[in-house]
Amino acid sequence: MEIFTKKTHTNHSSFASPNMEMRMWLQEYSVETAIAIVIDGSANLKINTEHLRDLTFRAGSIYQFIGELLIQPDNEAILQARVGRNVDGIDLNLYHQSLQLVRQFQADHINDQAA
């Protein structure tokens, strides 16, 4: 599961609220609850899609979501999606390469600031 995180305020110990962006395969979707379950290998995550409009869900498709990760009192994580889109056809090898470059750039930038 590839996840970009950007911390926002986390003043409440029971709720973490980092902004997150992720790309995962849709395993199932419930129209009644607006909950999607996405997977990547053995990892899975629930996505609350109630605020998304004009997005059609198809099992097996790849989706990108941006939103806040909420940790429930029972320690269940649910992504409250603000943005979502289907990214079928994305070159995942190129995506992973670019992700590695971004992480290296960020690590170098942090090291430059610390020096």
Biopython code that builds the backbone (N, CA, C, O; Angstrom):
import numpy as np
from Bio.PDB.StructureBuilder import StructureBuilder

atoms = [
    (1, "MET", "N", (0.848, -1.154, 0.000)),
    (1, "MET", "CA", (0.000, 0.000, 0.000)),
    (1, "MET", "C", (0.898, 1.223, 0.000)),
    (1, "MET", "O", (1.708, 1.390, 0.912)),
    (2, "GLU", "N", (0.774, 2.071, -0.990)),
    (2, "GLU", "CA", (1.562, 3.296, -1.059)),
    (2, "GLU", "C", (0.730, 4.439, -0.505)),
    (2, "GLU", "O", (-0.379, 4.700, -0.971)),
    (3, "ILE", "N", (1.270, 5.103, 0.476)),
    (3, "ILE", "CA", (0.533, 6.182, 1.116)),
    (3, "ILE", "C", (1.442, 7.389, 1.265)),
    (3, "ILE", "O", (2.569, 7.263, 1.745)),
    (4, "PHE", "N", (0.964, 8.558, 0.857)),
    (4, "PHE", "CA", (1.633, 9.810, 1.147)),
    (4, "PHE", "C", (0.921, 10.395, 2.348)),
    (4, "PHE", "O", (-0.310, 10.400, 2.381)),
    (5, "THR", "N", (1.651, 10.888, 3.337)),
    (5, "THR", "CA", (0.980, 11.515, 4.463)),
    (5, "THR", "C", (1.511, 12.916, 4.660)),
    (5, "THR", "O", (2.684, 13.199, 4.416)),
    (6, "LYS", "N", (0.647, 13.765, 5.094)),
    (6, "LYS", "CA", (1.016, 15.116, 5.481)),
    (6, "LYS", "C", (0.272, 15.390, 6.773)),
    (6, "LYS", "O", (-0.958, 15.447, 6.783)),
    (7, "LYS", "N", (0.993, 15.559, 7.844)),
    (7, "LYS", "CA", (0.352, 15.747, 9.144)),
    (7, "LYS", "C", (-0.363, 17.093, 9.207)),
    (7, "LYS", "O", (0.147, 18.126, 8.773)),
    (8, "THR", "N", (-1.551, 17.028, 9.761)),
    (8, "THR", "CA", (-2.240, 18.256, 10.138)),
    (8, "THR", "C", (-2.306, 18.230, 11.649)),
    (8, "THR", "O", (-1.525, 17.515, 12.276)),
    (9, "HIS", "N", (-3.188, 18.966, 12.245)),
    (9, "HIS", "CA", (-3.245, 18.971, 13.709)),
    (9, "HIS", "C", (-3.712, 17.621, 14.243)),
    (9, "HIS", "O", (-4.596, 16.991, 13.663)),
    (10, "THR", "N", (-3.119, 17.180, 15.346)),
    (10, "THR", "CA", (-3.527, 15.934, 15.996)),
    (10, "THR", "C", (-3.667, 16.202, 17.488)),
    (10, "THR", "O", (-2.958, 15.609, 18.301)),
    (11, "ASN", "N", (-4.574, 17.089, 17.841)),
    (11, "ASN", "CA", (-4.768, 17.477, 19.234)),
    (11, "ASN", "C", (-5.548, 16.442, 20.028)),
    (11, "ASN", "O", (-5.470, 16.426, 21.257)),
    (12, "HIS", "N", (-6.291, 15.586, 19.361)),
    (12, "HIS", "CA", (-7.095, 14.588, 20.050)),
    (12, "HIS", "C", (-6.371, 13.262, 19.991)),
    (12, "HIS", "O", (-6.026, 12.788, 18.908)),
    (13, "SER", "N", (-6.138, 12.659, 21.142)),
    (13, "SER", "CA", (-5.380, 11.411, 21.170)),
    (13, "SER", "C", (-6.150, 10.254, 20.542)),
    (13, "SER", "O", (-5.526, 9.305, 20.067)),
    (14, "SER", "N", (-7.477, 10.295, 20.523)),
    (14, "SER", "CA", (-8.232, 9.173, 19.972)),
    (14, "SER", "C", (-8.420, 9.267, 18.460)),
    (14, "SER", "O", (-8.838, 8.296, 17.829)),
    (15, "PHE", "N", (-8.113, 10.434, 17.867)),
    (15, "PHE", "CA", (-8.274, 10.594, 16.431)),
    (15, "PHE", "C", (-6.997, 11.152, 15.828)),
    (15, "PHE", "O", (-6.530, 12.221, 16.221)),
    (16, "ALA", "N", (-6.434, 10.423, 14.870)),
    (16, "ALA", "CA", (-5.313, 10.947, 14.096)),
    (16, "ALA", "C", (-5.919, 11.585, 12.854)),
    (16, "ALA", "O", (-6.922, 11.097, 12.334)),
    (17, "SER", "N", (-5.319, 12.670, 12.374)),
    (17, "SER", "CA", (-5.911, 13.339, 11.236)),
    (17, "SER", "C", (-4.879, 13.740, 10.194)),
    (17, "SER", "O", (-4.867, 14.896, 9.773)),
    (18, "PRO", "N", (-4.011, 12.829, 9.762)),
    (18, "PRO", "CA", (-3.117, 13.220, 8.678)),
    (18, "PRO", "C", (-3.871, 13.215, 7.358)),
    (18, "PRO", "O", (-4.777, 12.407, 7.151)),
    (19, "ASN", "N", (-3.487, 14.126, 6.464)),
    (19, "ASN", "CA", (-4.009, 14.056, 5.109)),
    (19, "ASN", "C", (-3.313, 12.898, 4.435)),
    (19, "ASN", "O", (-2.118, 12.686, 4.643)),
    (20, "MET", "N", (-4.035, 12.153, 3.638)),
    (20, "MET", "CA", (-3.460, 10.974, 3.007)),
    (20, "MET", "C", (-3.854, 10.910, 1.547)),
    (20, "MET", "O", (-4.938, 11.340, 1.153)),
    (21, "GLU", "N", (-2.945, 10.361, 0.753)),
    (21, "GLU", "CA", (-3.214, 10.067, -0.638)),
    (21, "GLU", "C", (-2.800, 8.627, -0.864)),
    (21, "GLU", "O", (-1.713, 8.225, -0.450)),
    (22, "MET", "N", (-3.633, 7.858, -1.500)),
    (22, "MET", "CA", (-3.293, 6.452, -1.721)),
    (22, "MET", "C", (-3.890, 5.939, -3.015)),
    (22, "MET", "O", (-4.870, 6.475, -3.533)),
    (23, "ARG", "N", (-3.267, 4.881, -3.523)),
    (23, "ARG", "CA", (-3.771, 4.197, -4.713)),
    (23, "ARG", "C", (-3.875, 2.721, -4.366)),
    (23, "ARG", "O", (-2.885, 2.090, -3.996)),
    (24, "MET", "N", (-5.076, 2.176, -4.487)),
    (24, "MET", "CA", (-5.304, 0.777, -4.140)),
    (24, "MET", "C", (-6.408, 0.205, -5.011)),
    (24, "MET", "O", (-7.147, 0.948, -5.657)),
    (25, "TRP", "N", (-6.518, -1.121, -5.026)),
    (25, "TRP", "CA", (-7.549, -1.819, -5.786)),
    (25, "TRP", "C", (-8.823, -1.916, -4.958)),
    (25, "TRP", "O", (-8.786, -2.201, -3.762)),
    (26, "LEU", "N", (-9.945, -1.673, -5.616)),
    (26, "LEU", "CA", (-11.240, -1.780, -4.949)),
    (26, "LEU", "C", (-11.635, -3.246, -4.826)),
    (26, "LEU", "O", (-11.728, -3.961, -5.824)),
    (27, "GLN", "N", (-11.865, -3.683, -3.594)),
    (27, "GLN", "CA", (-12.318, -5.052, -3.352)),
    (27, "GLN", "C", (-13.839, -5.113, -3.337)),
    (27, "GLN", "O", (-14.439, -5.976, -3.978)),
    (28, "GLU", "N", (-14.465, -4.185, -2.596)),
    (28, "GLU", "CA", (-15.930, -4.154, -2.552)),
    (28, "GLU", "C", (-16.402, -2.754, -2.208)),
    (28, "GLU", "O", (-15.656, -1.938, -1.667)),
    (29, "TYR", "N", (-17.665, -2.494, -2.535)),
    (29, "TYR", "CA", (-18.274, -1.191, -2.267)),
    (29, "TYR", "C", (-19.729, -1.398, -1.887)),
    (29, "TYR", "O", (-20.446, -2.161, -2.534)),
    (30, "SER", "N", (-20.166, -0.709, -0.824)),
    (30, "SER", "CA", (-21.557, -0.768, -0.386)),
    (30, "SER", "C", (-22.232, 0.566, -0.681)),
    (30, "SER", "O", (-21.838, 1.601, -0.144)),
    (31, "VAL", "N", (-23.240, 0.537, -1.526)),
    (31, "VAL", "CA", (-23.992, 1.744, -1.852)),
    (31, "VAL", "C", (-24.732, 2.249, -0.613)),
    (31, "VAL", "O", (-24.842, 3.457, -0.406)),
    (32, "GLU", "N", (-25.238, 1.329, 0.211)),
    (32, "GLU", "CA", (-26.013, 1.707, 1.396)),
    (32, "GLU", "C", (-25.184, 2.489, 2.414)),
    (32, "GLU", "O", (-25.673, 3.457, 2.997)),
    (33, "THR", "N", (-23.936, 2.078, 2.631)),
    (33, "THR", "CA", (-23.101, 2.730, 3.648)),
    (33, "THR", "C", (-22.083, 3.695, 3.053)),
    (33, "THR", "O", (-21.456, 4.456, 3.790)),
    (34, "ALA", "N", (-21.905, 3.677, 1.737)),
    (34, "ALA", "CA", (-20.889, 4.474, 1.032)),
    (34, "ALA", "C", (-19.477, 4.129, 1.505)),
    (34, "ALA", "O", (-18.586, 4.978, 1.490)),
    (35, "ILE", "N", (-19.280, 2.883, 1.922)),
    (35, "ILE", "CA", (-17.972, 2.414, 2.376)),
    (35, "ILE", "C", (-17.361, 1.527, 1.296)),
    (35, "ILE", "O", (-17.974, 0.563, 0.838)),
    (36, "ALA", "N", (-16.147, 1.876, 0.903)),
    (36, "ALA", "CA", (-15.378, 1.055, -0.029)),
    (36, "ALA", "C", (-14.291, 0.348, 0.762)),
    (36, "ALA", "O", (-13.740, 0.909, 1.709)),
    (37, "ILE", "N", (-13.989, -0.863, 0.380)),
    (37, "ILE", "CA", (-12.856, -1.573, 0.966)),
    (37, "ILE", "C", (-11.839, -1.755, -0.142)),
    (37, "ILE", "O", (-12.112, -2.380, -1.166)),
    (38, "VAL", "N", (-10.650, -1.191, 0.087)),
    (38, "VAL", "CA", (-9.585, -1.257, -0.898)),
    (38, "VAL", "C", (-8.461, -2.129, -0.356)),
    (38, "VAL", "O", (-8.256, -2.221, 0.855)),
    (39, "ILE", "N", (-7.732, -2.770, -1.277)),
    (39, "ILE", "CA", (-6.674, -3.691, -0.875)),
    (39, "ILE", "C", (-5.405, -3.444, -1.675)),
    (39, "ILE", "O", (-5.436, -2.917, -2.787)),
    (40, "ASP", "N", (-4.306, -3.836, -1.082)),
    (40, "ASP", "CA", (-3.009, -3.899, -1.761)),
    (40, "ASP", "C", (-2.245, -5.015, -1.079)),
    (40, "ASP", "O", (-1.761, -4.845, 0.040)),
    (41, "GLY", "N", (-2.134, -6.141, -1.735)),
    (41, "GLY", "CA", (-1.518, -7.308, -1.114)),
    (41, "GLY", "C", (-2.390, -7.776, 0.038)),
    (41, "GLY", "O", (-3.584, -8.015, -0.140)),
    (42, "SER", "N", (-1.798, -7.908, 1.220)),
    (42, "SER", "CA", (-2.568, -8.356, 2.383)),
    (42, "SER", "C", (-3.143, -7.187, 3.185)),
    (42, "SER", "O", (-3.886, -7.405, 4.142)),
    (43, "ALA", "N", (-2.809, -5.956, 2.808)),
    (43, "ALA", "CA", (-3.313, -4.770, 3.521)),
    (43, "ALA", "C", (-4.659, -4.351, 2.945)),
    (43, "ALA", "O", (-4.878, -4.415, 1.736)),
    (44, "ASN", "N", (-5.562, -3.918, 3.833)),
    (44, "ASN", "CA", (-6.838, -3.386, 3.364)),
    (44, "ASN", "C", (-7.206, -2.174, 4.205)),
    (44, "ASN", "O", (-6.698, -1.995, 5.312)),
    (45, "LEU", "N", (-8.085, -1.352, 3.673)),
    (45, "LEU", "CA", (-8.494, -0.126, 4.342)),
    (45, "LEU", "C", (-9.918, 0.209, 3.945)),
    (45, "LEU", "O", (-10.305, 0.030, 2.790)),
    (46, "LYS", "N", (-10.705, 0.696, 4.904)),
    (46, "LYS", "CA", (-12.050, 1.179, 4.620)),
    (46, "LYS", "C", (-11.963, 2.651, 4.230)),
    (46, "LYS", "O", (-11.229, 3.434, 4.833)),
    (47, "ILE", "N", (-12.735, 3.000, 3.204)),
    (47, "ILE", "CA", (-12.799, 4.376, 2.708)),
    (47, "ILE", "C", (-14.245, 4.839, 2.806)),
    (47, "ILE", "O", (-15.139, 4.212, 2.238)),
    (48, "ASN", "N", (-14.479, 5.932, 3.521)),
    (48, "ASN", "CA", (-15.813, 6.529, 3.573)),
    (48, "ASN", "C", (-15.927, 7.472, 2.382)),
    (48, "ASN", "O", (-15.223, 8.479, 2.311)),
    (49, "THR", "N", (-16.820, 7.142, 1.442)),
    (49, "THR", "CA", (-16.946, 7.900, 0.199)),
    (49, "THR", "C", (-18.203, 8.763, 0.156)),
    (49, "THR", "O", (-18.601, 9.215, -0.918)),
    (50, "GLU", "N", (-18.835, 8.998, 1.307)),
    (50, "GLU", "CA", (-20.124, 9.682, 1.303)),
    (50, "GLU", "C", (-20.081, 11.083, 0.707)),
    (50, "GLU", "O", (-21.114, 11.577, 0.255)),
    (51, "HIS", "N", (-18.923, 11.742, 0.689)),
    (51, "HIS", "CA", (-18.833, 13.109, 0.160)),
    (51, "HIS", "C", (-18.365, 13.160, -1.288)),
    (51, "HIS", "O", (-18.212, 14.246, -1.847)),
    (52, "LEU", "N", (-18.137, 12.008, -1.901)),
    (52, "LEU", "CA", (-17.684, 11.981, -3.290)),
    (52, "LEU", "C", (-18.880, 11.947, -4.225)),
    (52, "LEU", "O", (-19.869, 11.263, -3.962)),
    (53, "ARG", "N", (-18.781, 12.683, -5.308)),
    (53, "ARG", "CA", (-19.846, 12.727, -6.309)),
    (53, "ARG", "C", (-19.274, 12.300, -7.657)),
    (53, "ARG", "O", (-18.075, 12.440, -7.898)),
    (54, "ASP", "N", (-20.111, 11.793, -8.515)),
    (54, "ASP", "CA", (-19.745, 11.457, -9.892)),
    (54, "ASP", "C", (-18.572, 10.488, -9.978)),
    (54, "ASP", "O", (-17.712, 10.627, -10.847)),
    (55, "LEU", "N", (-18.535, 9.509, -9.081)),
    (55, "LEU", "CA", (-17.495, 8.490, -9.120)),
    (55, "LEU", "C", (-18.171, 7.129, -9.120)),
    (55, "LEU", "O", (-18.912, 6.799, -8.194)),
    (56, "THR", "N", (-17.919, 6.343, -10.150)),
    (56, "THR", "CA", (-18.480, 5.011, -10.272)),
    (56, "THR", "C", (-17.468, 4.005, -9.754)),
    (56, "THR", "O", (-16.292, 4.062, -10.114)),
    (57, "PHE", "N", (-17.913, 3.092, -8.918)),
    (57, "PHE", "CA", (-17.016, 2.107, -8.323)),
    (57, "PHE", "C", (-17.179, 0.757, -9.014)),
    (57, "PHE", "O", (-18.293, 0.270, -9.206)),
    (58, "ARG", "N", (-16.037, 0.162, -9.386)),
    (58, "ARG", "CA", (-16.002, -1.158, -10.014)),
    (58, "ARG", "C", (-14.953, -2.000, -9.301)),
    (58, "ARG", "O", (-13.792, -1.602, -9.201)),
    (59, "ALA", "N", (-15.362, -3.157, -8.808)),
    (59, "ALA", "CA", (-14.427, -4.059, -8.143)),
    (59, "ALA", "C", (-13.289, -4.404, -9.097)),
    (59, "ALA", "O", (-13.516, -4.675, -10.276)),
    (60, "GLY", "N", (-12.052, -4.390, -8.572)),
    (60, "GLY", "CA", (-10.877, -4.702, -9.366)),
    (60, "GLY", "C", (-10.215, -3.497, -9.999)),
    (60, "GLY", "O", (-9.092, -3.601, -10.492)),
    (61, "SER", "N", (-10.890, -2.347, -9.997)),
    (61, "SER", "CA", (-10.299, -1.136, -10.550)),
    (61, "SER", "C", (-9.364, -0.498, -9.530)),
    (61, "SER", "O", (-9.452, -0.767, -8.332)),
    (62, "ILE", "N", (-8.466, 0.352, -10.025)),
    (62, "ILE", "CA", (-7.520, 1.057, -9.159)),
    (62, "ILE", "C", (-8.057, 2.466, -8.930)),
    (62, "ILE", "O", (-8.468, 3.148, -9.868)),
    (63, "TYR", "N", (-8.047, 2.891, -7.659)),
    (63, "TYR", "CA", (-8.557, 4.210, -7.295)),
    (63, "TYR", "C", (-7.510, 4.992, -6.516)),
    (63, "TYR", "O", (-6.656, 4.419, -5.840)),
    (64, "GLN", "N", (-7.595, 6.288, -6.625)),
    (64, "GLN", "CA", (-6.768, 7.202, -5.850)),
    (64, "GLN", "C", (-7.701, 8.000, -4.960)),
    (64, "GLN", "O", (-8.709, 8.531, -5.427)),
    (65, "PHE", "N", (-7.368, 8.085, -3.676)),
    (65, "PHE", "CA", (-8.171, 8.844, -2.720)),
    (65, "PHE", "C", (-7.271, 9.807, -1.965)),
    (65, "PHE", "O", (-6.114, 9.507, -1.669)),
    (66, "ILE", "N", (-7.825, 10.961, -1.663)),
    (66, "ILE", "CA", (-7.165, 11.936, -0.796)),
    (66, "ILE", "C", (-8.167, 12.294, 0.284)),
    (66, "ILE", "O", (-9.328, 12.585, -0.006)),
    (67, "GLY", "N", (-7.715, 12.273, 1.535)),
    (67, "GLY", "CA", (-8.607, 12.590, 2.634)),
    (67, "GLY", "C", (-7.914, 12.491, 3.967)),
    (67, "GLY", "O", (-6.686, 12.439, 4.041)),
    (68, "GLU", "N", (-8.706, 12.466, 5.026)),
    (68, "GLU", "CA", (-8.183, 12.395, 6.384)),
    (68, "GLU", "C", (-8.355, 10.987, 6.929)),
    (68, "GLU", "O", (-9.404, 10.364, 6.766)),
    (69, "LEU", "N", (-7.310, 10.502, 7.576)),
    (69, "LEU", "CA", (-7.369, 9.193, 8.201)),
    (69, "LEU", "C", (-7.883, 9.360, 9.619)),
    (69, "LEU", "O", (-7.274, 10.053, 10.435)),
    (70, "LEU", "N", (-9.006, 8.721, 9.905)),
    (70, "LEU", "CA", (-9.601, 8.779, 11.234)),
    (70, "LEU", "C", (-9.373, 7.444, 11.926)),
    (70, "LEU", "O", (-9.630, 6.388, 11.348)),
    (71, "ILE", "N", (-8.893, 7.490, 13.155)),
    (71, "ILE", "CA", (-8.717, 6.290, 13.953)),
    (71, "ILE", "C", (-9.871, 6.258, 14.952)),
    (71, "ILE", "O", (-9.988, 7.128, 15.814)),
    (72, "GLN", "N", (-10.715, 5.248, 14.821)),
    (72, "GLN", "CA", (-11.883, 5.107, 15.678)),
    (72, "GLN", "C", (-11.460, 4.646, 17.076)),
    (72, "GLN", "O", (-10.348, 4.145, 17.242)),
    (73, "PRO", "N", (-12.326, 4.808, 18.085)),
    (73, "PRO", "CA", (-11.993, 4.360, 19.443)),
    (73, "PRO", "C", (-11.621, 2.882, 19.524)),
    (73, "PRO", "O", (-10.875, 2.484, 20.418)),
    (74, "ASP", "N", (-12.132, 2.060, 18.597)),
    (74, "ASP", "CA", (-11.770, 0.636, 18.594)),
    (74, "ASP", "C", (-10.507, 0.367, 17.771)),
    (74, "ASP", "O", (-10.215, -0.782, 17.442)),
    (75, "ASN", "N", (-9.752, 1.432, 17.437)),
    (75, "ASN", "CA", (-8.508, 1.386, 16.667)),
    (75, "ASN", "C", (-8.697, 1.000, 15.203)),
    (75, "ASN", "O", (-7.727, 0.646, 14.533)),
    (76, "GLU", "N", (-9.923, 1.061, 14.696)),
    (76, "GLU", "CA", (-10.154, 0.828, 13.278)),
    (76, "GLU", "C", (-9.874, 2.123, 12.513)),
    (76, "GLU", "O", (-10.343, 3.195, 12.895)),
    (77, "ALA", "N", (-9.110, 2.010, 11.437)),
    (77, "ALA", "CA", (-8.782, 3.174, 10.609)),
    (77, "ALA", "C", (-9.765, 3.272, 9.449)),
    (77, "ALA", "O", (-10.058, 2.277, 8.785)),
    (78, "ILE", "N", (-10.269, 4.481, 9.212)),
    (78, "ILE", "CA", (-11.155, 4.754, 8.083)),
    (78, "ILE", "C", (-10.692, 6.051, 7.439)),
    (78, "ILE", "O", (-10.511, 7.062, 8.117)),
    (79, "LEU", "N", (-10.502, 6.014, 6.133)),
    (79, "LEU", "CA", (-10.136, 7.223, 5.409)),
    (79, "LEU", "C", (-11.403, 7.967, 5.027)),
    (79, "LEU", "O", (-12.259, 7.421, 4.331)),
    (80, "GLN", "N", (-11.528, 9.206, 5.476)),
    (80, "GLN", "CA", (-12.647, 10.069, 5.095)),
    (80, "GLN", "C", (-12.232, 10.754, 3.793)),
    (80, "GLN", "O", (-11.525, 11.761, 3.821)),
    (81, "ALA", "N", (-12.664, 10.218, 2.666)),
    (81, "ALA", "CA", (-12.218, 10.697, 1.361)),
    (81, "ALA", "C", (-12.834, 12.049, 1.029)),
    (81, "ALA", "O", (-14.045, 12.240, 1.141)),
    (82, "ARG", "N", (-11.983, 12.984, 0.620)),
    (82, "ARG", "CA", (-12.425, 14.281, 0.117)),
    (82, "ARG", "C", (-12.412, 14.298, -1.407)),
    (82, "ARG", "O", (-13.223, 14.970, -2.045)),
    (83, "VAL", "N", (-11.459, 13.533, -1.982)),
    (83, "VAL", "CA", (-11.297, 13.445, -3.430)),
    (83, "VAL", "C", (-11.061, 11.989, -3.784)),
    (83, "VAL", "O", (-10.359, 11.278, -3.066)),
    (84, "GLY", "N", (-11.639, 11.548, -4.874)),
    (84, "GLY", "CA", (-11.403, 10.194, -5.346)),
    (84, "GLY", "C", (-11.522, 10.144, -6.850)),
    (84, "GLY", "O", (-12.313, 10.868, -7.453)),
    (85, "ARG", "N", (-10.717, 9.269, -7.451)),
    (85, "ARG", "CA", (-10.811, 9.097, -8.895)),
    (85, "ARG", "C", (-10.318, 7.716, -9.285)),
    (85, "ARG", "O", (-9.505, 7.106, -8.589)),
    (86, "ASN", "N", (-10.821, 7.239, -10.403)),
    (86, "ASN", "CA", (-10.387, 5.975, -10.966)),
    (86, "ASN", "C", (-9.097, 6.232, -11.738)),
    (86, "ASN", "O", (-9.027, 7.151, -12.554)),
    (87, "VAL", "N", (-8.069, 5.408, -11.474)),
    (87, "VAL", "CA", (-6.786, 5.565, -12.166)),
    (87, "VAL", "C", (-6.391, 4.274, -12.883)),
    (87, "VAL", "O", (-5.207, 3.957, -12.994)),
    (88, "ASP", "N", (-7.392, 3.532, -13.368)),
    (88, "ASP", "CA", (-7.086, 2.354, -14.183)),
    (88, "ASP", "C", (-6.171, 2.783, -15.328)),
    (88, "ASP", "O", (-6.345, 3.858, -15.902)),
    (89, "GLY", "N", (-5.214, 1.951, -15.648)),
    (89, "GLY", "CA", (-4.299, 2.260, -16.737)),
    (89, "GLY", "C", (-3.034, 2.961, -16.287)),
    (89, "GLY", "O", (-2.133, 3.178, -17.097)),
    (90, "ILE", "N", (-2.944, 3.326, -15.005)),
    (90, "ILE", "CA", (-1.740, 3.976, -14.510)),
    (90, "ILE", "C", (-0.565, 2.996, -14.619)),
    (90, "ILE", "O", (-0.723, 1.804, -14.356)),
    (91, "ASP", "N", (0.592, 3.493, -14.999)),
    (91, "ASP", "CA", (1.797, 2.673, -15.056)),
    (91, "ASP", "C", (2.344, 2.581, -13.632)),
    (91, "ASP", "O", (3.039, 3.485, -13.169)),
    (92, "LEU", "N", (2.026, 1.478, -12.938)),
    (92, "LEU", "CA", (2.404, 1.346, -11.532)),
    (92, "LEU", "C", (3.912, 1.274, -11.336)),
    (92, "LEU", "O", (4.411, 1.727, -10.306)),
    (93, "ASN", "N", (4.655, 0.718, -12.292)),
    (93, "ASN", "CA", (6.113, 0.707, -12.172)),
    (93, "ASN", "C", (6.670, 2.122, -12.206)),
    (93, "ASN", "O", (7.529, 2.472, -11.397)),
    (94, "LEU", "N", (6.188, 2.935, -13.136)),
    (94, "LEU", "CA", (6.628, 4.330, -13.212)),
    (94, "LEU", "C", (6.193, 5.100, -11.970)),
    (94, "LEU", "O", (6.939, 5.934, -11.456)),
    (95, "TYR", "N", (4.996, 4.820, -11.496)),
    (95, "TYR", "CA", (4.504, 5.463, -10.275)),
    (95, "TYR", "C", (5.418, 5.144, -9.093)),
    (95, "TYR", "O", (5.781, 6.045, -8.338)),
    (96, "HIS", "N", (5.796, 3.875, -8.921)),
    (96, "HIS", "CA", (6.671, 3.485, -7.814)),
    (96, "HIS", "C", (8.054, 4.123, -7.947)),
    (96, "HIS", "O", (8.656, 4.510, -6.945)),
    (97, "GLN", "N", (8.556, 4.235, -9.165)),
    (97, "GLN", "CA", (9.846, 4.896, -9.380)),
    (97, "GLN", "C", (9.779, 6.369, -8.992)),
    (97, "GLN", "O", (10.685, 6.886, -8.340)),
    (98, "SER", "N", (8.707, 7.040, -9.393)),
    (98, "SER", "CA", (8.572, 8.457, -9.056)),
    (98, "SER", "C", (8.389, 8.642, -7.553)),
    (98, "SER", "O", (8.878, 9.617, -6.983)),
    (99, "LEU", "N", (7.692, 7.717, -6.913)),
    (99, "LEU", "CA", (7.520, 7.773, -5.473)),
    (99, "LEU", "C", (8.866, 7.657, -4.760)),
    (99, "LEU", "O", (9.121, 8.380, -3.797)),
    (100, "GLN", "N", (9.725, 6.756, -5.226)),
    (100, "GLN", "CA", (11.062, 6.618, -4.640)),
    (100, "GLN", "C", (11.864, 7.903, -4.802)),
    (100, "GLN", "O", (12.573, 8.308, -3.880)),
    (101, "LEU", "N", (11.760, 8.551, -5.965)),
    (101, "LEU", "CA", (12.478, 9.808, -6.189)),
    (101, "LEU", "C", (11.972, 10.913, -5.273)),
    (101, "LEU", "O", (12.763, 11.690, -4.737)),
    (102, "VAL", "N", (10.664, 10.986, -5.094)),
    (102, "VAL", "CA", (10.091, 11.997, -4.195)),
    (102, "VAL", "C", (10.572, 11.773, -2.773)),
    (102, "VAL", "O", (10.959, 12.723, -2.092)),
    (103, "ARG", "N", (10.553, 10.526, -2.315)),
    (103, "ARG", "CA", (11.017, 10.225, -0.955)),
    (103, "ARG", "C", (12.489, 10.563, -0.783)),
    (103, "ARG", "O", (12.887, 11.089, 0.256)),
    (104, "GLN", "N", (13.312, 10.264, -1.804)),
    (104, "GLN", "CA", (14.737, 10.586, -1.728)),
    (104, "GLN", "C", (14.945, 12.093, -1.674)),
    (104, "GLN", "O", (15.765, 12.584, -0.898)),
    (105, "PHE", "N", (14.199, 12.827, -2.499)),
    (105, "PHE", "CA", (14.286, 14.282, -2.495)),
    (105, "PHE", "C", (13.905, 14.848, -1.128)),
    (105, "PHE", "O", (14.583, 15.731, -0.602)),
    (106, "GLN", "N", (12.809, 14.332, -0.558)),
    (106, "GLN", "CA", (12.381, 14.812, 0.758)),
    (106, "GLN", "C", (13.418, 14.493, 1.824)),
    (106, "GLN", "O", (13.700, 15.336, 2.676)),
    (107, "ALA", "N", (13.990, 13.295, 1.794)),
    (107, "ALA", "CA", (15.012, 12.926, 2.775)),
    (107, "ALA", "C", (16.244, 13.820, 2.627)),
    (107, "ALA", "O", (16.806, 14.268, 3.626)),
    (108, "ASP", "N", (16.664, 14.080, 1.392)),
    (108, "ASP", "CA", (17.814, 14.958, 1.154)),
    (108, "ASP", "C", (17.525, 16.367, 1.635)),
    (108, "ASP", "O", (18.392, 17.014, 2.222)),
    (109, "HIS", "N", (16.310, 16.849, 1.391)),
    (109, "HIS", "CA", (15.916, 18.188, 1.799)),
    (109, "HIS", "C", (15.925, 18.332, 3.321)),
    (109, "HIS", "O", (16.384, 19.343, 3.853)),
    (110, "ILE", "N", (15.415, 17.315, 4.016)),
    (110, "ILE", "CA", (15.414, 17.336, 5.491)),
    (110, "ILE", "C", (16.847, 17.306, 5.999)),
    (110, "ILE", "O", (17.185, 18.022, 6.942)),
    (111, "ASN", "N", (17.695, 16.484, 5.384)),
    (111, "ASN", "CA", (19.102, 16.404, 5.817)),
    (111, "ASN", "C", (19.825, 17.722, 5.568)),
    (111, "ASN", "O", (20.650, 18.130, 6.385)),
    (112, "ASP", "N", (19.532, 18.399, 4.452)),
    (112, "ASP", "CA", (20.148, 19.697, 4.149)),
    (112, "ASP", "C", (19.745, 20.742, 5.191)),
    (112, "ASP", "O", (20.570, 21.558, 5.600)),
    (113, "GLN", "N", (18.490, 20.720, 5.617)),
    (113, "GLN", "CA", (18.022, 21.680, 6.611)),
    (113, "GLN", "C", (18.640, 21.427, 7.970)),
    (113, "GLN", "O", (18.891, 22.368, 8.723)),
    (114, "ALA", "N", (18.891, 20.157, 8.298)),
    (114, "ALA", "CA", (19.464, 19.811, 9.606)),
    (114, "ALA", "C", (20.941, 20.156, 9.677)),
    (114, "ALA", "O", (21.482, 20.347, 10.766)),
    (115, "ALA", "N", (21.599, 20.238, 8.523)),
    (115, "ALA", "CA", (23.056, 20.503, 8.517)),
    (115, "ALA", "C", (23.372, 21.967, 8.704)),
    (115, "ALA", "O", (24.542, 22.349, 8.721)),
]
sb = StructureBuilder()
sb.init_structure("model")
sb.init_model(0)
sb.init_chain("A")
sb.init_seg("    ")
for serial, (resi, resn, name, xyz) in enumerate(atoms, 1):
    if name == "N":
        sb.init_residue(resn, " ", resi, " ")
    sb.init_atom(name, np.array(xyz, "f"), 0.0, 1.0, " ", f" {name:<3s}", serial, name[0])
structure = sb.get_structure()
